[in-house]
Amino acid sequence: MKNVLFVCTGNTCRSPMAEALFRDLVKERADYQVSSAGVAAAPGMPASKHTAAILKERGLDLSRFQSRMLDQELLERATHVFAMSSHHMAAIADEFPDHSDKVYLVSEFAAEDALRGRDVSDPFGQGRAAYEETLRSLEKMLPSLLAYIDQTWKKNEG
């Protein structure tokens, strides 16, 4: 089983968006579990209103979503961790160094040169247009993540 974990700061904008989009990409695949967390999340918060609204328009429901703090247990279960920014990667490496080998930047495998290696912009506190831009970036990045996982996965992992 591949267990993919997306990580951002508060787990209300970027990582729930990535979680929902990636879950939709693998909806026909029983070999994937997808979740998200934040390095500084207040547990139990809903997804931001713009994140929920934009995803709902694509048929993806976040009405039951609740934010959660990244912890040791989530990292132990994860086979792949995708951080939204280099800051998140550093925070994970500092607090959970034993899991650094499975942490990647979400844009690391992006097909577009302009996106590869870049942080996903944080739309928090901005208008809907910022959330739509974040969504467009993630929609371009996530198929490459799926391809990377599928191409590199070994059955004896996880």
N, C-alpha and C positions, 0 to 999 in steps of 0.2 A: 504494500500500500504506500502510495506517495502522499505525504502530508505536507502541503504547501502553506506557509504562514507569511502573511504580508504585515509589515511593521511601519508605522509612522509615529507621530508624536502623541496625539490625543485619541486616536482610534475612532474618529468621528467623520473624517472627510476622505483622505486619500486611501488609507488601508481598507476601510469598508467598501470603497468604490472598487478597488482592485480585487478584493475578495469576491464581490458580487459578479464582476465581469469575468474573472477567471473561473468561478464556479459555473457560469453559463457556458464558457468555452469547453468545459469538461463534463457537462451535464449527462452525456451519454456514456461516461467512463466510470465504471465502478471502482477503478484502481486509484482514484484521487479523493483526498479530503482537503478542504480549503478553509482557512480561517484567517483571522487578523487580530492584531493587538497593538498597543501603543507603549512607547518607552516612558511616557509621562501621562498615562490615561487616568481619568477619573472613572472608576468602574460603574457600569450601569447606565451610561448616557446613551441616548439614541443617536443614530447617524444624523449629521447636520441636515437641515431642511432642504438645502439645495442638492446635496448628495442624494437624499432619498427621492426628491422630485425628479431629478434627471434620470435616475435609474428606473423609477416607476414608469417613465415614458418609454423605456426600452423593455418593459415587461418584467423588470427585476424588483422584487419586493424586499425592502429593508425594514418593514414595520416592526418586526420582532428583534431587530438588531440591538445589541447592548455592547457598549465599549468595555474593554478589559485591559488590564495592565500586563505587559509582557513579563513572564516569569520563567523560572527554571523548568517547570513541568511542560509548558507549551513548547519550549525549545527542545526538550528531550524528545517529545513526540514528533516534532517537525523533521522532515527529511530535507526540506529546502526552505530557507528563510530569505525573503526579498524585502529589502529596506527601501524606503522612498527617497532617502538622501544619504550622503556620505556621513552626515552628522548622526543619523540613526545607526549606521554601520559601526561608527566609533563608539556610540553608547552601548551597543550590544557587546562589542569586543571588550570594553572596559568592565562591564558588569558580569558578563558571561563568557569569559575567554575560551572555555572548553567547547563552545559551539561556533566559534569564528569560522571554522572550515566549511560550514554549510550556509553562510550568510553572503548574499550577493546584493548588489545594487539592482533595483528593479529594471533599470535601463541598460544594464551591462550587456545584454544580448540583443538589443534593439537592432532591427534591420537597417534603419535609417541612421546614417552617420551623424546627422544633426541631433539625434536623441541619445545615441549611445554614450554611456558614461555620465550623463547629466542627472542632476537631482530632479525629481518630480516636484513642480512648484506647489506650494501650500496655498490652497484657496481660502483657508480659514479667515473669516472676518471680511471677506470680499464679496462682491456681487456674483450673480449667477454666471456671468461670462467667464470668470476665473475658474469656476467649477467645470464648466463646459470644456475649457482648455485643458484642464487636468484630465478629464475624461477622454478627450481626443488623444492625448499623449499616452495614456494607459492602454487605450484600444490599439494603438500602434505597437506598443511594447509587449503586451501579454502573449500574443501568438508566438513570438520568438522565445519567450520563457518556456512555453509549453513544448516547443520543438527541442529546446535545450534539454529539458528534463527527460523527454521521451528518448532522445538520442544518447543520453549518458547514463540512464538508469540501469542499475544492475539488480537482478532479482534478489541477490543476497543482501542488499542494503535494506535499511529500515527495519 
